[in-house]
Amino acid sequence: MTDKTKSLAELETDLGKSVKDLELADEREREAARNATAIRNRINDLHKLIDMKIAEMRTGAPCNTEWANMRTRRAV
């Protein structure tokens, strides 16, 4: 709990700082969510590329090389 001896101005200052801290924390959380989404998308792409390579090895025929090339370039 807050110190009961603080003046109204001090409490308002503390409140303002806490609101700013919360806004910063919210932004960090949104950024972390965006990063996690990008990583999940990359993992999904890699899974698809691996599946395509396995299918290619089994059949000897290239599988959707345009999509694979686009995803491979993105990784670099």
N, C-alpha and C positions, 0 to 999 in steps of 0.2 A: 504494500500500500504506500501511498505518498505521504511524505512528511507533513503533518498537520500544522506545523509552524510556518510553512511557506506562505508568502503573500499571493494574492490573486494574480498579480503580474508574473510572478515566478511560475505559478501553476500553468498559466496560459503559455508561457515560454516553453515549459516542459511538454505541454500538449502539442505545440507547434513542432517541436523537435521529434516527438513520437510519431506525428502524422507524416513528417518527411521520411523518417526511418521506415515506416510502413510502406510508403510509396516506393522507396528504393527496394525494399524486400519484394514487393509485388513485381517490380520490373525485373529483378533478378530471377524470380520464379517464372515469369513469362519467357525470359531468354532461355532459361534451362529447359522449359517445355519445348521451345522451338528447336533447340539443339537436340533434345531427345527424339523429336519427330524426324529431324534430318538423319540422325543416326539410324533410327528404325527403318526409314526409307532406304538408306544405303545397305543395310543388312538384307532387306527384302530383295533389292537389286542383285546383291551378291548371291543370294540363294537361287534366284532365277538364272543367273549366269552359270552357276555350278550345275544346275539341272540341265541347262542347254548344252554345256560341255559334255556331261555324261551321256546325254542323248546323241550328241554328235559322235562321241567315241563309239557308241553302240552301233549306230547306223552308218557312220562314215560320211553322212551328208550334213552340210552346215545348217544350223537352225537359226532363223531370224537374225541374220548377221547385222542388219541395220540397227536393230534395237540393241544388240550386244555391243556393237562398236560405239554407239552413243553412250551407253552406260559405262563402258571401259574408259572412254575419254573423260567422262565426268569425274572418275576416280583420281585422275592424275592432277 
